Amino acid sequence: MTKLRVAFIIVTSVILAGAVSLLCYAFLIQKESSSLLRDLRTLNVGRSTSADAEQFVEDHHKFFESKNCEQSKCQYNFAIQNRWLAALRLEPSAQFYAGITVENGMVTRFGASLIRSMEIYPTFQGSAGMAQKYVELPEHFAQLGHYGSPTPIGKPYLEMVLDSHADPSQQQRAFAFSFRCLTKLGGGCDLPCDYLPLAWQDWKTQLQTGGFPMSDFDQAYPNNKRCQ
């Protein structure tokens, strides 16, 4: 076997090993994000306690970032990032965040967001999907009832908000994140439906019911035909 052939085999083996390692890494962070989200959704706003929040921290200490308290209110923050994919420039920087708010010893809100950096959006960190659940929706969301989106048309993100009175289907759809954009190589992931596909459909229904012209919606999101 010639030296050139040996060198080729070694280089090929290293490349294959690297590719397999990256695939395993991508699978792992998607699995970890799904686990974090699943456990987050088991919290019951208005009933879960500060002890439940602390147990959540213990269960997911690997991703725990901070606990910020002021008087009777505490905010717990968690994050999972695609550091290696971003460092190797195989994927834009992307993060899955989770947060829990505890007031007077009770969980009053929890939320999650998946954000992918995109330089074409200078006024926002990137394209994203976000969901927040409250005991009762804040007054500035009152027009949405118990479930809906306050997202301005044309933004690269979709925010869904709901409260404890939303039905189980709405609660499931609001937090039905697709973690593909956390590890997807290359372009794409430039529409909110890439992050929250089911909530995107609910948002469109909300806009249609409110009389918003879908021709204007299509103009704001010219590539949204793929969001089915």
C-alpha positions in Angstrom: 0.0 0.0 0.0 1.5 3.3 -1.1 2.0 6.2 1.3 -0.4 8.3 -0.7 -3.1 5.7 -0.4 -2.5 5.4 3.4 -2.7 9.1 3.7 -6.0 9.2 1.8 -7.5 6.5 4.0 -6.4 8.4 7.1 -7.8 11.7 5.9 -11.1 10.0 4.8 -11.4 8.2 8.1 -10.9 11.5 10.0 -13.5 13.3 7.9 -16.0 10.5 8.4 -15.4 10.4 12.1 -15.9 14.1 12.3 -19.1 13.9 10.3 -20.5 11.2 12.5 -19.5 13.1 15.7 -21.3 16.2 14.4 -24.4 14.2 13.6 -24.4 12.7 17.1 -23.9 16.2 18.5 -26.9 17.5 16.5 -29.0 14.6 17.6 -28.0 15.1 21.2 -28.9 18.8 21.4 -32.2 18.2 19.7 -33.0 15.5 22.2 -31.9 17.7 25.1 -34.1 20.5 23.9 -37.1 18.2 23.5 -36.6 17.0 27.1 -36.3 20.5 28.5 -39.4 21.6 26.7 -41.4 18.5 27.7 -40.6 19.0 31.4 -41.3 22.7 31.1 -44.8 22.0 29.9 -45.5 19.7 32.8 -45.4 22.8 35.1 -48.9 24.0 36.0 -49.1 27.8 36.1 -51.0 28.9 39.2 -50.4 25.6 40.9 -46.7 24.6 40.6 -44.6 26.0 43.4 -41.2 27.4 43.9 -40.1 24.0 45.0 -41.2 22.6 41.6 -39.1 25.3 39.9 -36.1 24.4 42.0 -36.6 20.7 41.2 -36.7 21.7 37.5 -33.3 23.5 38.0 -31.9 20.3 39.6 -33.3 18.1 36.7 -31.8 20.4 34.1 -28.8 21.9 35.8 -26.7 21.4 32.7 -28.6 24.1 31.0 -29.3 26.4 33.9 -28.0 29.9 33.3 -29.3 32.2 36.0 -31.8 32.8 38.8 -32.7 36.5 39.3 -34.9 37.5 42.2 -36.4 40.8 43.3 -38.6 40.9 46.3 -41.2 38.2 45.9 -40.5 37.5 42.2 -37.8 35.2 40.8 -36.9 34.4 37.1 -35.2 31.1 36.2 -33.4 31.0 32.8 -32.1 28.0 30.8 -30.4 27.8 27.4 -29.2 25.2 24.9 -26.9 26.4 22.1 -25.5 24.8 19.0 -22.0 26.0 19.9 -19.9 23.5 17.9 -22.0 23.8 14.7 -21.8 27.6 14.9 -18.0 27.5 15.8 -17.3 25.4 12.8 -19.5 27.8 10.7 -21.7 24.9 9.6 -24.8 26.5 11.0 -25.7 30.0 12.1 -25.7 30.5 15.9 -29.0 29.1 17.3 -30.3 28.9 20.8 -33.2 27.3 22.6 -34.2 29.3 25.7 -36.6 28.4 28.5 -37.7 30.6 31.4 -39.8 30.2 34.5 -41.3 33.0 36.6 -42.2 32.4 40.3 -44.1 35.0 42.3 -45.0 34.7 45.9 -43.9 31.0 45.8 -46.1 30.1 42.8 -45.2 29.6 39.1 -47.1 32.3 37.3 -45.5 32.1 33.8 -43.2 29.9 31.8 -41.9 30.4 28.3 -39.7 29.1 25.6 -38.1 30.4 22.4 -36.0 29.1 19.6 -33.9 31.8 17.9 -31.5 31.5 14.9 -29.2 34.4 14.1 -29.7 36.0 10.7 -27.7 39.1 9.7 -30.5 40.3 7.3 -32.6 41.2 10.3 -30.6 44.1 12.0 -33.5 45.1 14.3 -33.9 41.6 15.7 -31.5 38.8 16.8 -32.8 36.6 14.0 -35.8 34.5 13.0 -37.6 32.8 15.9 -40.5 31.1 17.5 -41.6 32.1 21.0 -44.3 30.9 23.3 -45.4 32.2 26.7 -48.0 30.7 29.1 -49.5 32.8 32.0 -52.0 32.2 34.7 -54.0 35.0 33.2 -53.0 36.9 30.1 -51.6 40.4 30.9 -54.0 43.2 30.1 -52.2 44.3 27.0 -53.0 40.8 25.5 -56.7 40.9 26.6 -57.9 41.2 23.0 -56.5 37.8 22.2 -58.9 36.0 24.6 -57.0 33.0 26.1 -54.8 32.1 23.1 -53.3 34.0 20.2 -50.4 36.0 18.8 -49.6 39.7 19.2 -46.9 39.4 16.4 -46.8 42.4 14.0 -47.2 41.3 10.3 -43.9 41.0 8.5 -41.7 40.2 11.5 -39.2 37.3 11.2 -40.5 35.8 14.5 -43.8 34.5 15.8 -44.8 34.9 19.4 -47.7 32.9 20.9 -49.3 33.7 24.2 -51.9 31.8 26.2 -53.1 31.3 29.7 -54.4 28.6 32.0 -57.9 28.8 30.4 -56.6 27.8 26.9 -57.8 24.3 25.9 -55.3 21.4 25.8 -55.0 21.5 22.0 -54.0 25.1 22.0 -51.5 24.5 24.8 -50.0 21.7 22.8 -49.9 23.7 19.5 -48.4 26.8 21.0 -45.3 24.9 22.2 -45.0 22.5 19.3 -41.5 23.6 18.4 -39.5 22.2 15.5 -35.9 21.8 16.6 -34.7 21.3 13.1 -33.6 25.0 13.0 -31.3 24.4 15.9 -29.1 22.0 13.9 -30.0 22.5 10.2 -27.0 23.1 8.0 -27.0 25.9 5.5 -29.8 28.3 4.7 -33.6 28.2 5.3 -35.3 28.7 8.6 -36.2 32.2 7.6 -39.9 32.1 8.4 -41.6 31.7 11.8 -43.4 28.6 10.6 -40.0 26.8 10.5 -40.0 27.1 14.3 -43.7 26.9 15.3 -45.5 25.2 12.4 -48.8 24.5 14.1 -49.0 27.9 15.9 -48.3 29.5 12.5 -51.5 28.0 11.1 -53.4 29.1 14.2 -52.0 32.6 13.7 -53.2 32.7 10.1 -56.6 31.6 11.2 -56.6 34.4 13.8 -55.8 37.0 11.2 -58.4 35.7 8.7 -61.1 35.7 11.4 -60.1 39.3 12.2 -60.5 40.3 8.6 -56.9 40.7 7.7 -56.4 40.4 3.9 -54.4 37.3 3.1 -53.0 39.0 0.0 -51.2 41.4 2.3 -50.0 38.4 4.4 -48.6 36.7 1.3 -46.8 39.9 0.4 -45.3 40.2 3.8 -44.2 36.5 3.7 -43.7 35.7 0.0 -42.3 32.2 0.6 -45.0 31.1 3.0 -46.5 28.6 0.6 -44.2 26.0 2.0 -45.7 26.5 5.5 -48.5 23.9 5.1 
